[in-house]
């Protein structure tokens, strides 16, 4: 799994190649983060959530962010 810095996430979230506003939770990232796909979809495509590297993905975290396997 690839981790991303907050600056990378902000760049990807406003980039012509990747799209605009497709990553959620960037405001809560202070270090590096992983991206997880969610069950949320817009007309532009799937929504992802950024979670800190140290986050343990429990069933409660999956439910909170609508993370899909």
N, C-alpha and C positions, 0 to 999 in steps of 0.2 A: 504494500500500500504506500502511496506517495503522500508525503506531508507537504503542506504549503504554508508560507509565511502570510501574515495578514496583508502585506503589500501585494503579494502575488494574487491572493484571493480578491482584493479590491480591483486589481488590474483585470483579472479574468471576468469579474462580474460587470465590467463596463467595457468590454472588448468587442469590436466588430466581428471577430472570428467566432467567439464563443456565445455571444448574446449579452443581454442586459438584464440585471436583477434576477438571476437564476440561482444565486447562492444566498441562503438565509443564515442568520446568526453571526455574520462577520463582526458585528459590533461587540460581541462577547469574546472575541479571540485576542489573546495578548501575545502568544508565542506562535508555535506551529500548530496546524490543524489538519485533520483528515476530512475529506468530503464523502458524504453518504447520500445515496439517492433516496428520495422520498416518494411516497405515493401521490404526491401533488404534481399536477401537470397544468401548464398554461397553454395558450395558443402558440407560444414560442417553443415549448418543449418541457422536459422534466425539470422539477425544482430539486436542488441539492441543499443539504445543510452542512455547515462547517462546524466541527466539534474539536475541542482541544485534543492533542495527541494522547494525553493521559486518561481520557474519558473511557470508562468501562461501559460497553454497550450491553445494557441489561434490557429485559423486556419493558421495563418502565421507561427507559430512554427511547427505545424504539417506538413506543406508543406516543410519548410526548412529542417527538419530532416526525412521526409517521414514516419512519425508516423502513424500507423494504429490503428483504434479503436478496 
